[in-house]
């Protein structure tokens, strides 16, 4: 028998052994994802940690009924209220989020109750967000149960809010028009600020774009890094780190990331702002209240968003531009808000700032890009 | 295939004398004839700009081509084939002298007021058959504003094209840009829009525990009202905190309710234009 046949025989035997082991002693999570029962994933809630971990596992498995039934204070709210607390009352990023992982930290424990911190990391189409809940866990007989701190969303009373903000509609050039007739002019936009920085993850090109026209624009920015000999190194777009719909005279920051590129390699940068005339509405108006710059350690910008319009904003993206004392751009950060913005109801935001840049920051400017279900933009 | 046959016929060596008299120039779309000399029957091919014609001809007679037979301006090749004998010659079909349509490119369709040379118009003059008329012709270009003022230039076409630039007016509104030649005209509309806001000012007054901040009617430096929907940014700074809100202009002004903090500084800006700053004195 030659070496090749021997190797094949060994691999086949190992495969058979591993399949047999996996069948006889399966991993619990594998059993569940293969369509088996999920009871094996849960342990008896004999300690506060186990009670919280079981709750987290049930939330992760979307077993809402069992999660609700396990709570000690379920009489205080209904199962739909518990579900809405986790997935949002209105369509939002939470609606289609899945619990990626969770972490449990004990804060305090006595013989009959305990305080635990639960960090829930949710996955969404725009990245992950963390939801931290401080839970009270109480002993009930021989097991522990979680006292869920339900966050009730405020609702404005039924009313009519008259909205008469401007709306722009566009009629484009048609097939029947003669070849000389001009189409509607694309909006005139201008990059008013641009600043590249070198970070550990690569080059970050930041800047601000102004719609200097009198019509709304759908905008994006593309940057091409050129080597010192003029050859292109990389080309990237701003993707979602920009407020794509710009009303007349509105300014948006933008961020373009070039991973694995060092600024020392770059000779020049070619910027290409793009704009398209689109139908848009001047509604909704979002006020960014109580913005507070928190210096290092844990540098951040915190504040609240207040939807001053009558419609629910399903997804809000906060973008902040940070400047130094000379008004030079230092950093651009952003955060998606995981809950819908109800009319007249403030929602908090928190934008982390790199520690090394935080000490340069003296001022900031914040804009909010919004998406509302049912509106054109 | 007809062109191939014609070219194949040209490549054959002449063995018998044929003769045709071509007109020095033919006007596109007009009737013309090609007289021939000799006897017997022959075939006449005319090949040119997107057209190929085949005619059986009686030598010694003129072959008539009715109006509209050749309508594309440019160089043509006439080939007369009589048995093994071939004669070929070129002739030119020129555009009709009478303009029928204008191709009028006016750029941009929208621009701010008071831009010198900001509007350009290029006119292409065509005959009935869409041939570019290359002989010099005077074209009148007029830009009439809604206020009644008018700029007018008369330009002579060169190689079929005439172009000029005009200034946008100081007053906003649509302007009619008309190109005219020999009874034919083409109109474009240029939207002249206000420029950047000028002299942006705000006032504030208390309103149920909040402060209502509003701009004076917002105009550009020529006095044109800034259109509704234009974003005005209000910024309130207080106790190391800040509130900002982007508000669209509505009915000529922008207005917002902001938190009322005594001593807060409230400023206003629109695009890259900053306005005044006020200090909220708690009811004053």
Interface residues (C-beta under 8 A of the other chain):
Chain A: X164 X165 X166 X168 X178 X179 X180 X181 X182 X183 X184 X185 X192 X210 X211 X212 X213 X214 X215 X216 X247 X248 X249 X250 X251 X282 X285 X286 X287 X288 X289 X290 X291 X292 X293 X303 X308 X364 X365 X366 X367
Chain B: X102 X103 X104 X105 X106 X107 X108 X109 X110 X124 X186 X188 X193 X194 X196 X197 X227 X228 X229 X230 X231 X232 X233 X235 X240 X241 X242 X243 X244 X245 X246 X247 X248 X250 X256 X258 X259 X270 X271 X272
